[in-house]
Amino acid sequence: MSVHNPIVPSDGRSLRLVGAFIRRTNLDRASLRGADLSKADLTGATARGADFKGAVLKKTVLKGVDMTGAKNLTLDQLAEAVIDENTRLPECIDRAALTQKMRARREKLL
Amino acid sequence: MTGVEISEVIRNYALVAAAAGGVGIAFWRALAADRQSRSQALQVEQSRREHVTTIFADTVGRLDDEKLHVRLGAILTLRELVEAYPDLSRSTVDLLTAYLADLDYGDAEPPPDVREIMSIVIPRLPSGDEE
C-alpha cells in the first residue's frame, strides 16, 4: 500500500477512468465527484461510502459492487450502469424504482 | 567673475557630467547582467525540462515490461516525479488511468501494480466526512 497522498492534478479536471478494468479494487470512501467511469469494469469492487456526485456511469459494470453508504448517487446515474442482484446499493436507492427505470430506459432504446 | 570662480563652475559641470555618465554606464551594465541572468535561467529550465522529459519517457516505457517489479518501479518513479514536478500531474494521472483501461486480469484479485495505481489516482474522502 502506498504511503503517498493521491495525485490531485492542479487543472481541476475530473478523473477519467473510461474503460478502466478495475475489478475487485478498493474504492471505499473514494471521491469520484465528476469522474467519468463510462464502460469501466468494477465487478466485485467495494465502493462503500464513496462520493459519486456527478460521476458518469454510462455502461459502467457494477456487478457485485458493494456501494453501501455511497453518497450522491442518483437513479438516473445508476440506470445507465450495468448492475446485477449482487450489487449492493446505497440505502437511499430504491431497487424496485431503479429496476423500473432501467426497464423503461431499455424499452425507450429499443 | 574671477578666473578661479570660472574654473570651479567648469569643474562642477564636469563632475555632474561624469556622474551622469557613471549612472548611465551602471544602468547599462545592470541591464546586461539582468539579460544574462535571464538567459541562464532559461537555459537551466530548458535543460531541466529535457532531463525530466527523458526520465518520464523512459519510465513510461517500463510500464510495458512483463516483470511486475519493473512496472511497479515505474509507477513509483512516476509518483516521485510528480512530487518534484507538479506540472506533470495531469499527464501522469491520464497515463496511469489509460494503463488501467489496457488490462484484463479476469476475476483474480487486482495485481499490486493496479492497487498501487488506484492508491495514486483515486482521492479519498477524509475520514469522518459525512457530507
gemmi code that builds the backbone of each chain (N, CA, C; Angstrom):
import gemmi

chains = {
    "A": [
        ("MET", (0.846, -1.200, 0.000), (0.000, 0.000, 0.000), (0.879, 1.246, 0.000)),
        ("SER", (0.544, 2.190, -0.879), (1.337, 3.407, -0.976), (1.198, 4.273, 0.269)),
        ("VAL", (2.304, 4.918, 0.633), (2.252, 5.817, 1.773), (2.052, 7.252, 1.312)),
        ("HIS", (1.991, 7.435, -0.020), (1.839, 8.779, -0.563), (0.382, 9.203, -0.579)),
        ("ASN", (0.188, 10.511, -0.636), (-1.150, 11.012, -0.903), (-1.425, 10.843, -2.388)),
        ("PRO", (-2.706, 10.713, -2.747), (-3.009, 10.604, -4.172), (-2.595, 11.871, -4.921)),
        ("ILE", (-2.348, 11.711, -6.200), (-2.024, 12.872, -7.038), (-3.323, 13.609, -7.333)),
        ("VAL", (-3.339, 14.880, -7.063), (-4.519, 15.680, -7.416), (-4.081, 16.711, -8.452)),
        ("PRO", (-4.409, 16.472, -9.737), (-3.976, 17.405, -10.778), (-4.500, 18.819, -10.502)),
        ("SER", (-3.636, 19.773, -10.769), (-3.982, 21.162, -10.432), (-4.917, 21.804, -11.453)),
        ("ASP", (-5.157, 21.125, -12.583), (-6.003, 21.771, -13.595), (-7.494, 21.662, -13.263)),
        ("GLY", (-7.841, 20.947, -12.206), (-9.229, 20.899, -11.755), (-10.131, 19.965, -12.554)),
        ("ARG", (-9.590, 19.362, -13.606), (-10.427, 18.439, -14.394), (-10.670, 17.159, -13.601)),
        ("SER", (-11.836, 16.557, -13.847), (-12.197, 15.347, -13.101), (-11.445, 14.128, -13.637)),
        ("LEU", (-11.482, 13.107, -12.821), (-10.784, 11.864, -13.143), (-11.457, 11.167, -14.326)),
        ("ARG", (-10.638, 10.643, -15.239), (-11.187, 9.886, -16.372), (-10.773, 8.420, -16.229)),
        ("LEU", (-11.767, 7.593, -15.942), (-11.485, 6.160, -15.809), (-12.275, 5.399, -16.872)),
        ("VAL", (-12.385, 5.999, -18.024), (-13.159, 5.392, -19.117), (-12.548, 4.045, -19.503)),
        ("GLY", (-13.393, 3.021, -19.444), (-12.948, 1.691, -19.860), (-11.958, 1.028, -18.911)),
        ("ALA", (-11.772, 1.590, -17.735), (-10.780, 1.025, -16.809), (-11.211, -0.359, -16.318)),
        ("PHE", (-10.255, -1.257, -16.265), (-10.522, -2.608, -15.767), (-10.069, -2.623, -14.311)),
        ("ILE", (-11.003, -2.398, -13.432), (-10.633, -2.271, -12.011), (-11.511, -3.184, -11.157)),
        ("ARG", (-11.640, -4.417, -11.611), (-12.418, -5.404, -10.857), (-11.816, -5.632, -9.472)),
        ("ARG", (-12.681, -5.805, -8.517), (-12.321, -6.157, -7.134), (-11.372, -5.158, -6.473)),
        ("THR", (-11.354, -3.940, -6.980), (-10.479, -2.941, -6.356), (-11.203, -2.268, -5.188)),
        ("ASN", (-10.436, -1.560, -4.418), (-10.969, -0.893, -3.240), (-11.233, 0.587, -3.549)),
        ("LEU", (-12.514, 0.925, -3.617), (-12.894, 2.319, -3.853), (-13.623, 2.873, -2.628)),
        ("ASP", (-13.399, 2.244, -1.494), (-14.069, 2.716, -0.280), (-13.685, 4.166, 0.001)),
        ("ARG", (-14.681, 4.971, 0.278), (-14.512, 6.393, 0.599), (-13.794, 7.163, -0.512)),
        ("ALA", (-13.894, 6.628, -1.741), (-13.256, 7.333, -2.861), (-14.059, 8.578, -3.209)),
        ("SER", (-13.358, 9.614, -3.575), (-14.039, 10.813, -4.054), (-14.068, 10.729, -5.576)),
        ("LEU", (-15.228, 10.344, -6.101), (-15.361, 10.161, -7.547), (-16.226, 11.263, -8.143)),
        ("ARG", (-16.195, 12.419, -7.523), (-17.005, 13.556, -7.991), (-16.645, 13.915, -9.430)),
        ("GLY", (-17.661, 13.845, -10.286), (-17.463, 14.228, -11.683), (-16.633, 13.236, -12.481)),
        ("ALA", (-16.225, 12.136, -11.867), (-15.362, 11.185, -12.578), (-16.128, 10.518, -13.719)),
        ("ASP", (-15.417, 10.283, -14.800), (-16.031, 9.579, -15.937), (-15.632, 8.111, -15.858)),
        ("LEU", (-16.608, 7.287, -15.481), (-16.362, 5.844, -15.339), (-17.054, 5.072, -16.458)),
        ("SER", (-17.342, 5.745, -17.547), (-18.031, 5.082, -18.659), (-17.294, 3.808, -19.066)),
        ("LYS", (-18.074, 2.757, -19.218), (-17.557, 1.456, -19.694), (-16.476, 0.857, -18.790)),
        ("ALA", (-16.282, 1.419, -17.616), (-15.300, 0.820, -16.692), (-15.899, -0.453, -16.102)),
        ("ASP", (-15.039, -1.403, -15.772), (-15.500, -2.665, -15.190), (-15.089, -2.715, -13.724)),
        ("LEU", (-16.076, -2.526, -12.857), (-15.800, -2.507, -11.410), (-16.293, -3.778, -10.734)),
        ("THR", (-16.574, -4.798, -11.504), (-17.138, -6.031, -10.944), (-16.437, -6.453, -9.643)),
        ("GLY", (-17.238, -6.664, -8.614), (-16.700, -7.161, -7.343), (-15.942, -6.126, -6.525)),
        ("ALA", (-15.934, -4.874, -6.979), (-15.202, -3.836, -6.218), (-16.009, -3.420, -4.995)),
        ("THR", (-15.354, -2.733, -4.079), (-16.086, -2.152, -2.961), (-15.986, -0.628, -3.087)),
        ("ALA", (-17.134, 0.020, -2.927), (-17.179, 1.479, -3.022), (-18.022, 2.009, -1.864)),
        ("ARG", (-17.745, 1.453, -0.692), (-18.524, 1.854, 0.487), (-18.202, 3.299, 0.859)),
        ("GLY", (-19.274, 4.061, 0.980), (-19.098, 5.461, 1.396), (-18.459, 6.345, 0.340)),
        ("ALA", (-18.350, 5.854, -0.890), (-17.734, 6.672, -1.942), (-18.688, 7.787, -2.369)),
        ("ASP", (-18.105, 8.862, -2.876), (-18.904, 10.002, -3.309), (-18.992, 9.997, -4.838)),
        ("PHE", (-20.207, 9.827, -5.354), (-20.411, 9.704, -6.805), (-21.041, 10.959, -7.399)),
        ("LYS", (-20.964, 12.060, -6.714), (-21.641, 13.264, -7.215), (-21.177, 13.597, -8.642)),
        ("GLY", (-22.141, 13.617, -9.559), (-21.841, 13.997, -10.942), (-21.028, 12.974, -11.713)),
        ("ALA", (-20.787, 11.811, -11.123), (-19.988, 10.799, -11.830), (-20.778, 10.228, -13.009)),
        ("VAL", (-20.071, 9.941, -14.081), (-20.708, 9.372, -15.272), (-20.585, 7.858, -15.198)),
        ("LEU", (-21.736, 7.175, -15.215), (-21.728, 5.714, -15.059), (-22.328, 5.030, -16.298)),
        ("LYS", (-22.086, 5.612, -17.440), (-22.640, 5.063, -18.675), (-21.991, 3.718, -18.991)),
        ("LYS", (-22.814, 2.679, -19.000), (-22.356, 1.309, -19.286), (-21.260, 0.845, -18.322)),
        ("THR", (-21.179, 1.440, -17.165), (-20.213, 1.012, -16.152), (-20.699, -0.289, -15.531)),
        ("VAL", (-19.821, -1.281, -15.476), (-20.229, -2.578, -14.929), (-20.074, -2.545, -13.404)),
        ("LEU", (-21.216, -2.623, -12.746), (-21.220, -2.548, -11.279), (-21.729, -3.856, -10.676)),
        ("LYS", (-21.486, -4.958, -11.376), (-21.965, -6.254, -10.889), (-21.227, -6.628, -9.604)),
        ("GLY", (-22.002, -6.933, -8.586), (-21.418, -7.357, -7.320), (-20.687, -6.261, -6.565)),
        ("VAL", (-20.842, -5.026, -6.981), (-20.152, -3.927, -6.285), (-20.907, -3.575, -5.005)),
        ("ASP", (-20.138, -3.406, -3.946), (-20.740, -3.011, -2.668), (-20.690, -1.488, -2.552)),
        ("MET", (-21.862, -0.863, -2.720), (-21.924, 0.598, -2.657), (-22.667, 1.067, -1.398)),
        ("THR", (-22.607, 0.241, -0.380), (-23.259, 0.606, 0.876), (-22.739, 1.968, 1.353)),
        ("GLY", (-23.664, 2.828, 1.682), (-23.261, 4.135, 2.230), (-22.706, 5.101, 1.202)),
        ("ALA", (-22.786, 4.734, -0.095), (-22.278, 5.643, -1.134), (-23.118, 6.921, -1.139)),
        ("LYS", (-22.451, 8.016, -1.476), (-23.128, 9.312, -1.404), (-23.396, 9.871, -2.796)),
        ("ASN", (-24.449, 10.663, -2.870), (-24.771, 11.446, -4.072), (-24.958, 10.589, -5.327)),
        ("LEU", (-25.464, 9.385, -5.133), (-25.790, 8.536, -6.284), (-27.267, 8.736, -6.613)),
        ("THR", (-27.581, 8.852, -7.884), (-28.982, 9.048, -8.256), (-29.474, 7.873, -9.100)),
        ("LEU", (-30.796, 7.765, -9.200), (-31.389, 6.723, -10.041), (-30.953, 6.905, -11.489)),
        ("ASP", (-30.890, 8.174, -11.923), (-30.505, 8.455, -13.316), (-29.092, 7.942, -13.612)),
        ("GLN", (-28.194, 8.154, -12.674), (-26.814, 7.668, -12.869), (-26.810, 6.145, -12.955)),
        ("LEU", (-27.462, 5.514, -11.975), (-27.429, 4.050, -11.895), (-28.168, 3.386, -13.051)),
        ("ALA", (-29.194, 4.058, -13.573), (-29.972, 3.469, -14.672), (-29.119, 3.286, -15.916)),
        ("GLU", (-28.035, 4.039, -16.010), (-27.149, 3.928, -17.180), (-26.100, 2.834, -16.991)),
        ("ALA", (-25.954, 2.374, -15.748), (-24.914, 1.383, -15.440), (-25.449, -0.034, -15.611)),
        ("VAL", (-24.558, -1.005, -15.446), (-24.947, -2.415, -15.516), (-24.828, -2.984, -14.108)),
        ("ILE", (-25.936, -3.381, -13.543), (-25.880, -3.940, -12.186), (-26.472, -5.353, -12.205)),
        ("ASP", (-26.285, -6.078, -11.137), (-26.945, -7.370, -11.014), (-27.499, -7.521, -9.595)),
        ("GLU", (-27.993, -8.723, -9.299), (-28.641, -8.917, -7.992), (-27.636, -8.870, -6.841)),
        ("ASN", (-26.349, -9.006, -7.172), (-25.323, -8.952, -6.122), (-24.803, -7.533, -5.861)),
        ("THR", (-25.247, -6.597, -6.667), (-24.833, -5.211, -6.444), (-25.512, -4.703, -5.183)),
        ("ARG", (-24.730, -4.196, -4.274), (-25.312, -3.670, -3.035), (-25.454, -2.162, -3.171)),
        ("LEU", (-26.696, -1.735, -3.244), (-26.976, -0.321, -3.474), (-26.985, 0.457, -2.164)),
        ("PRO", (-26.741, 1.751, -2.245), (-26.840, 2.553, -1.012), (-28.290, 2.604, -0.540)),
        ("GLU", (-28.454, 2.861, 0.715), (-29.785, 2.816, 1.329), (-30.759, 3.789, 0.662)),
        ("CYS", (-30.243, 4.871, 0.119), (-31.122, 5.898, -0.445), (-31.691, 5.497, -1.810)),
        ("ILE", (-31.203, 4.392, -2.359), (-31.688, 3.976, -3.681), (-32.694, 2.840, -3.517)),
        ("ASP", (-33.846, 3.019, -4.111), (-34.893, 2.008, -4.076), (-34.688, 1.070, -5.276)),
        ("ARG", (-34.344, -0.173, -4.986), (-34.021, -1.117, -6.064), (-35.189, -1.294, -7.029)),
        ("ALA", (-36.414, -1.350, -6.483), (-37.579, -1.545, -7.355), (-37.730, -0.367, -8.325)),
        ("ALA", (-37.540, 0.825, -7.793), (-37.643, 2.022, -8.644), (-36.536, 2.025, -9.688)),
        ("LEU", (-35.359, 1.551, -9.281), (-34.237, 1.510, -10.217), (-34.518, 0.507, -11.333)),
        ("THR", (-35.014, -0.666, -10.949), (-35.324, -1.696, -11.940), (-36.343, -1.169, -12.945)),
        ("GLN", (-37.324, -0.485, -12.418), (-38.368, 0.083, -13.282), (-37.765, 1.112, -14.248)),
        ("LYS", (-36.901, 1.936, -13.718), (-36.275, 2.979, -14.535), (-35.391, 2.359, -15.622)),
        ("MET", (-34.668, 1.303, -15.237), (-33.790, 0.646, -16.210), (-34.619, -0.023, -17.302)),
        ("ARG", (-35.740, -0.619, -16.889), (-36.610, -1.273, -17.874), (-37.168, -0.231, -18.840)),
        ("ALA", (-37.622, 0.879, -18.286), (-38.183, 1.945, -19.117), (-37.121, 2.476, -20.082)),
        ("ARG", (-35.902, 2.555, -19.600), (-34.808, 3.066, -20.428), (-34.521, 2.101, -21.582)),
        ("ARG", (-34.514, 0.796, -21.250), (-34.263, -0.221, -22.278), (-35.339, -0.177, -23.351)),
        ("GLU", (-36.604, -0.055, -22.890), (-37.716, -0.027, -23.844), (-37.617, 1.199, -24.741)),
        ("LYS", (-37.165, 2.287, -24.155), (-37.031, 3.524, -24.917), (-35.946, 3.374, -25.987)),
        ("LEU", (-34.906, 2.627, -25.634), (-33.801, 2.445, -26.570), (-34.166, 1.514, -27.728)),
        ("LEU", (-35.106, 0.583, -27.450), (-35.475, -0.406, -28.488), (-36.376, 0.202, -29.558)),
    ],
    "B": [
        ("MET", (33.307, 87.851, -12.775), (33.669, 86.524, -12.278), (35.190, 86.313, -12.453)),
        ("THR", (35.781, 85.847, -11.411), (37.245, 85.677, -11.477), (37.573, 84.358, -12.183)),
        ("GLY", (38.825, 84.227, -12.488), (39.272, 83.003, -13.151), (39.064, 81.778, -12.274)),
        ("VAL", (39.241, 81.939, -10.958), (39.063, 80.804, -10.036), (37.607, 80.342, -10.039)),
        ("GLU", (36.708, 81.355, -9.995), (35.276, 81.019, -9.982), (34.879, 80.300, -11.273)),
        ("ILE", (35.397, 80.791, -12.379), (35.085, 80.148, -13.667), (35.580, 78.705, -13.670)),
        ("SER", (36.765, 78.508, -13.151), (37.300, 77.138, -13.149), (36.482, 76.225, -12.228)),
        ("GLU", (35.953, 76.802, -11.138), (35.104, 75.998, -10.246), (33.800, 75.577, -10.936)),
        ("VAL", (33.218, 76.555, -11.675), (31.976, 76.247, -12.413), (32.229, 75.138, -13.431)),
        ("ILE", (33.341, 75.277, -14.139), (33.681, 74.265, -15.149), (33.883, 72.901, -14.466)),
        ("ARG", (34.587, 72.943, -13.319), (34.843, 71.695, -12.606), (33.519, 71.025, -12.157)),
        ("ASN", (32.611, 71.890, -11.657), (31.315, 71.355, -11.206), (30.529, 70.720, -12.351)),
        ("TYR", (30.524, 71.436, -13.480), (29.827, 70.874, -14.654), (30.466, 69.550, -15.073)),
        ("ALA", (31.772, 69.534, -14.997), (32.490, 68.302, -15.383), (32.132, 67.156, -14.435)),
        ("LEU", (32.036, 67.489, -13.153), (31.673, 66.452, -12.174), (30.264, 65.910, -12.424)),
        ("VAL", (29.345, 66.866, -12.693), (27.957, 66.449, -12.958), (27.915, 65.549, -14.195)),
        ("ALA", (28.641, 65.971, -15.234), (28.659, 65.186, -16.474), (29.241, 63.792, -16.216)),
        ("ALA", (30.311, 63.752, -15.416), (30.949, 62.456, -15.120), (30.004, 61.558, -14.321)),
        ("ALA", (29.289, 62.162, -13.354), (28.347, 61.393, -12.542), (27.228, 60.822, -13.414)),
        ("ALA", (26.702, 61.679, -14.302), (25.619, 61.227, -15.193), (26.105, 60.081, -16.066)),
        ("GLY", (27.323, 60.214, -16.577), (27.888, 59.143, -17.399), (28.036, 57.868, -16.597)),
        ("GLY", (28.471, 58.004, -15.351), (28.636, 56.832, -14.473), (27.329, 56.114, -14.229)),
        ("VAL", (26.290, 56.937, -13.989), (24.960, 56.335, -13.773), (24.515, 55.579, -15.017)),
        ("GLY", (24.736, 56.188, -16.164), (24.348, 55.548, -17.432), (25.048, 54.223, -17.622)),
        ("ILE", (26.382, 54.246, -17.350), (27.159, 53.011, -17.529), (26.686, 51.929, -16.546)),
        ("ALA", (26.425, 52.342, -15.290), (25.951, 51.384, -14.276), (24.620, 50.771, -14.696)),
        ("PHE", (23.714, 51.622, -15.213), (22.401, 51.168, -15.660), (22.551, 50.164, -16.807)),
        ("TRP", (23.434, 50.519, -17.748), (23.642, 49.648, -18.903), (24.188, 48.281, -18.455)),
        ("ARG", (25.136, 48.340, -17.505), (25.731, 47.089, -17.011), (24.693, 46.242, -16.264)),
        ("ALA", (23.812, 46.931, -15.506), (22.765, 46.205, -14.775), (21.823, 45.512, -15.759)),
        ("LEU", (21.487, 46.242, -16.837), (20.606, 45.649, -17.860), (21.254, 44.422, -18.484)),
        ("ALA", (22.524, 44.553, -18.798), (23.246, 43.433, -19.422), (23.297, 42.237, -18.476)),
        ("ALA", (23.564, 42.521, -17.204), (23.632, 41.438, -16.211), (22.276, 40.755, -16.073)),
        ("ASP", (21.217, 41.555, -16.096), (19.862, 41.010, -15.978), (19.537, 40.105, -17.170)),
        ("ARG", (19.915, 40.605, -18.368), (19.670, 39.795, -19.585), (20.422, 38.476, -19.507)),
        ("GLN", (21.654, 38.549, -19.040), (22.476, 37.340, -18.957), (21.884, 36.360, -17.938)),
        ("SER", (21.416, 36.926, -16.817), (20.844, 36.077, -15.773), (19.554, 35.397, -16.258)),
        ("ARG", (18.732, 36.175, -16.997), (17.505, 35.576, -17.559), (17.830, 34.472, -18.548)),
        ("SER", (18.810, 34.733, -19.368), (19.184, 33.756, -20.374), (19.695, 32.473, -19.703)),
        ("GLN", (20.476, 32.642, -18.634), (20.985, 31.466, -17.912), (19.836, 30.686, -17.274)),
        ("ALA", (18.877, 31.429, -16.686), (17.730, 30.771, -16.047), (16.928, 29.989, -17.083)),
        ("LEU", (16.786, 30.575, -18.268), (16.049, 29.917, -19.348), (16.754, 28.631, -19.770)),
        ("GLN", (18.091, 28.727, -19.864), (18.863, 27.543, -20.258), (18.731, 26.430, -19.211)),
        ("VAL", (18.788, 26.840, -17.937), (18.652, 25.862, -16.848), (17.283, 25.203, -16.922)),
        ("GLU", (16.239, 26.000, -17.143), (14.874, 25.488, -17.222), (14.717, 24.537, -18.413)),
        ("GLN", (15.326, 24.949, -19.566), (15.240, 24.090, -20.755), (15.934, 22.754, -20.510)),
        ("SER", (17.079, 22.827, -19.869), (17.807, 21.582, -19.640), (17.079, 20.714, -18.607)),
        ("ARG", (16.445, 21.358, -17.632), (15.643, 20.628, -16.637), (14.482, 19.912, -17.332)),
        ("ARG", (13.794, 20.643, -18.247), (12.651, 20.061, -18.959), (13.098, 18.853, -19.778)),
        ("GLU", (14.238, 19.021, -20.453), (14.728, 17.920, -21.287), (15.038, 16.694, -20.431)),
        ("HIS", (15.652, 16.961, -19.278), (16.013, 15.878, -18.362), (14.751, 15.154, -17.854)),
        ("VAL", (13.770, 15.949, -17.431), (12.524, 15.371, -16.900), (11.791, 14.601, -17.998)),
        ("THR", (11.761, 15.185, -19.199), (11.077, 14.521, -20.313), (11.722, 13.175, -20.612)),
        ("THR", (13.057, 13.142, -20.552), (13.765, 11.879, -20.801), (13.410, 10.841, -19.728)),
        ("ILE", (13.449, 11.266, -18.460), (13.120, 10.328, -17.372), (11.674, 9.845, -17.526)),
        ("PHE", (10.780, 10.790, -17.812), (9.360, 10.467, -17.951), (9.162, 9.422, -19.060)),
        ("ALA", (9.775, 9.680, -20.219), (9.612, 8.775, -21.361), (10.182, 7.385, -21.038)),
        ("ASP", (11.364, 7.363, -20.396), (11.975, 6.068, -20.031), (11.061, 5.304, -19.076)),
        ("THR", (10.519, 6.038, -18.108), (9.671, 5.403, -17.098), (8.393, 4.862, -17.719)),
        ("VAL", (7.795, 5.652, -18.614), (6.571, 5.208, -19.282), (6.846, 3.926, -20.063)),
        ("GLY", (8.003, 3.853, -20.682), (8.376, 2.656, -21.440), (8.422, 1.422, -20.547)),
        ("ARG", (8.824, 1.609, -19.292), (8.944, 0.472, -18.371), (7.585, -0.053, -17.889)),
        ("LEU", (6.520, 0.744, -18.110), (5.179, 0.274, -17.720), (4.750, -0.934, -18.549)),
        ("ASP", (5.378, -1.103, -19.690), (5.032, -2.218, -20.576), (5.822, -3.480, -20.255)),
        ("ASP", (6.749, -3.378, -19.317), (7.613, -4.522, -19.029), (6.795, -5.709, -18.509)),
        ("GLU", (7.247, -6.904, -18.846), (6.485, -8.080, -18.399), (6.708, -8.391, -16.915)),
        ("LYS", (7.801, -7.871, -16.346), (8.078, -8.158, -14.924), (7.341, -7.157, -14.040)),
        ("LEU", (6.650, -7.708, -13.047), (5.840, -6.870, -12.158), (6.688, -5.832, -11.424)),
        ("HIS", (7.868, -6.249, -10.936), (8.657, -5.303, -10.135), (9.147, -4.118, -10.966)),
        ("VAL", (9.358, -4.364, -12.260), (9.782, -3.262, -13.135), (8.623, -2.286, -13.323)),
        ("ARG", (7.424, -2.845, -13.530), (6.243, -1.983, -13.704), (5.972, -1.197, -12.423)),
        ("LEU", (6.081, -1.904, -11.295), (5.850, -1.222, -10.004), (6.856, -0.086, -9.794)),
        ("GLY", (8.087, -0.370, -10.149), (9.131, 0.658, -10.024), (8.804, 1.859, -10.881)),
        ("ALA", (8.308, 1.586, -12.085), (7.954, 2.688, -12.991), (6.818, 3.531, -12.401)),
        ("ILE", (5.841, 2.851, -11.838), (4.695, 3.570, -11.253), (5.170, 4.458, -10.094)),
        ("LEU", (6.025, 3.894, -9.260), (6.524, 4.676, -8.113), (7.426, 5.821, -8.576)),
        ("THR", (8.184, 5.581, -9.636), (9.026, 6.668, -10.168), (8.156, 7.809, -10.685)),
        ("LEU", (7.079, 7.448, -11.370), (6.166, 8.493, -11.866), (5.607, 9.291, -10.693)),
        ("ARG", (5.292, 8.556, -9.618), (4.756, 9.227, -8.433), (5.764, 10.229, -7.863)),
        ("GLU", (7.010, 9.796, -7.824), (8.068, 10.667, -7.305), (8.282, 11.870, -8.227)),
        ("LEU", (8.205, 11.623, -9.527), (8.383, 12.717, -10.490), (7.327, 13.802, -10.281)),
        ("VAL", (6.100, 13.364, -10.031), (5.024, 14.342, -9.833), (5.247, 15.141, -8.546)),
        ("GLU", (5.816, 14.463, -7.540), (6.119, 15.192, -6.294), (7.100, 16.321, -6.587)),
        ("ALA", (8.097, 16.018, -7.421), (9.123, 17.015, -7.725), (8.647, 18.015, -8.780)),
        ("TYR", (7.834, 17.567, -9.698), (7.367, 18.430, -10.793), (5.845, 18.349, -10.899)),
        ("PRO", (5.140, 19.120, -10.089), (3.665, 19.030, -10.062), (3.001, 19.321, -11.408)),
        ("ASP", (3.706, 20.005, -12.299), (3.092, 20.276, -13.606), (2.907, 19.006, -14.423)),
        ("LEU", (3.499, 17.906, -13.964), (3.324, 16.631, -14.677), (2.127, 15.831, -14.148)),
        ("SER", (1.418, 16.405, -13.176), (0.385, 15.622, -12.502), (-0.723, 15.167, -13.450)),
        ("ARG", (-1.228, 16.075, -14.297), (-2.329, 15.695, -15.192), (-1.893, 14.602, -16.157)),
        ("SER", (-0.747, 14.789, -16.792), (-0.328, 13.784, -17.775), (-0.062, 12.447, -17.091)),
        ("THR", (0.435, 12.481, -15.859), (0.713, 11.228, -15.155), (-0.586, 10.500, -14.796)),
        ("VAL", (-1.557, 11.256, -14.291), (-2.843, 10.632, -13.945), (-3.503, 10.068, -15.209)),
        ("ASP", (-3.484, 10.828, -16.290), (-4.085, 10.345, -17.543), (-3.382, 9.079, -18.033)),
        ("LEU", (-2.078, 9.085, -17.883), (-1.294, 7.929, -18.330), (-1.639, 6.684, -17.502)),
        ("LEU", (-1.700, 6.858, -16.198), (-1.969, 5.712, -15.319), (-3.398, 5.201, -15.478)),
        ("THR", (-4.349, 6.093, -15.705), (-5.724, 5.633, -15.902), (-5.865, 4.940, -17.270)),
        ("ALA", (-5.091, 5.410, -18.238), (-5.094, 4.727, -19.546), (-4.516, 3.319, -19.398)),
        ("TYR", (-3.512, 3.194, -18.537), (-2.904, 1.888, -18.252), (-3.965, 0.933, -17.698)),
        ("LEU", (-4.839, 1.459, -16.834), (-5.905, 0.630, -16.242), (-6.901, 0.153, -17.294)),
        ("ALA", (-7.050, 0.957, -18.355), (-8.005, 0.590, -19.401), (-7.436, -0.484, -20.329)),
        ("ASP", (-6.161, -0.773, -20.145), (-5.486, -1.688, -21.057), (-5.275, -3.061, -20.420)),
        ("LEU", (-5.971, -3.313, -19.316), (-5.715, -4.531, -18.542), (-6.864, -5.523, -18.631)),
        ("ASP", (-6.559, -6.755, -18.266), (-7.611, -7.745, -18.049), (-7.015, -8.857, -17.194)),
        ("TYR", (-7.259, -8.787, -15.896), (-6.738, -9.840, -15.019), (-7.853, -10.794, -14.596)),
        ("GLY", (-8.913, -10.816, -15.392), (-10.010, -11.745, -15.146), (-10.698, -11.479, -13.824)),
        ("ASP", (-11.040, -12.571, -13.126), (-11.735, -12.418, -11.841), (-10.777, -12.523, -10.655)),
        ("ALA", (-9.482, -12.500, -10.954), (-8.497, -12.602, -9.869), (-8.462, -11.310, -9.057)),
        ("GLU", (-7.774, -11.393, -7.935), (-7.551, -10.181, -7.128), (-6.745, -9.185, -7.970)),
        ("PRO", (-6.975, -7.903, -7.806), (-6.172, -6.944, -8.576), (-4.688, -7.077, -8.241)),
        ("PRO", (-3.833, -7.118, -9.262), (-2.394, -7.252, -9.003), (-1.831, -5.998, -8.318)),
        ("PRO", (-0.634, -6.121, -7.720), (-0.077, -4.996, -6.957), (0.054, -3.697, -7.754)),
        ("ASP", (0.361, -3.796, -9.060), (0.515, -2.545, -9.819), (-0.824, -1.811, -9.934)),
        ("VAL", (-1.905, -2.586, -10.084), (-3.234, -1.964, -10.156), (-3.584, -1.321, -8.813)),
        ("ARG", (-3.284, -2.045, -7.736), (-3.586, -1.488, -6.398), (-2.775, -0.213, -6.151)),
        ("GLU", (-1.541, -0.226, -6.603), (-0.694, 0.961, -6.411), (-1.248, 2.153, -7.208)),
        ("ILE", (-1.647, 1.871, -8.445), (-2.195, 2.958, -9.271), (-3.468, 3.508, -8.637)),
        ("MET", (-4.306, 2.600, -8.140), (-5.551, 3.060, -7.509), (-5.252, 3.970, -6.316)),
        ("SER", (-4.224, 3.620, -5.563), (-3.906, 4.450, -4.394), (-3.324, 5.793, -4.814)),
        ("ILE", (-2.795, 5.835, -6.032), (-2.188, 7.084, -6.513), (-3.215, 8.006, -7.175)),
        ("VAL", (-4.134, 7.423, -7.939), (-5.032, 8.289, -8.732), (-6.398, 8.550, -8.082)),
        ("ILE", (-6.768, 7.724, -7.106), (-8.101, 7.898, -6.525), (-8.026, 8.713, -5.236)),
        ("PRO", (-8.569, 9.911, -5.239), (-8.599, 10.673, -3.990), (-9.633, 10.073, -3.035)),
        ("ARG", (-9.350, 10.138, -1.770), (-10.279, 9.581, -0.766), (-10.884, 10.703, 0.051)),
        ("LEU", (-12.101, 10.444, 0.501), (-12.754, 11.407, 1.386), (-12.068, 11.343, 2.736)),
        ("PRO", (-11.921, 12.473, 3.381), (-11.330, 12.422, 4.718), (-12.231, 11.631, 5.643)),
        ("SER", (-11.636, 10.849, 6.544), (-12.486, 10.074, 7.453), (-13.292, 11.023, 8.333)),
        ("GLY", (-14.537, 10.627, 8.555), (-15.417, 11.486, 9.351), (-16.204, 12.448, 8.493)),
        ("ASP", (-15.940, 12.434, 7.136), (-16.707, 13.309, 6.251), (-18.074, 12.708, 6.015)),
        ("GLU", (-19.080, 13.359, 6.522), (-20.436, 12.813, 6.417), (-21.316, 13.688, 5.556)),
        ("GLU", (-20.692, 14.451, 4.631), (-21.476, 15.358, 3.784), (-22.515, 14.627, 2.961)),
    ],
}
model = gemmi.Model(1)
for chain_id, residues in chains.items():
    chain = gemmi.Chain(chain_id)
    for i, (resn, *xyz) in enumerate(residues, 1):
        res = gemmi.Residue()
        res.name, res.seqid = resn, gemmi.SeqId(i, " ")
        for name, pos in zip(("N", "CA", "C"), xyz):
            atom = gemmi.Atom()
            atom.name, atom.element = name, gemmi.Element(name[0])
            atom.pos, atom.b_iso = gemmi.Position(*pos), 0.0
            res.add_atom(atom)
        chain.add_residue(res)
    model.add_chain(chain)
structure = gemmi.Structure()
structure.add_model(model)
structure.setup_entities()
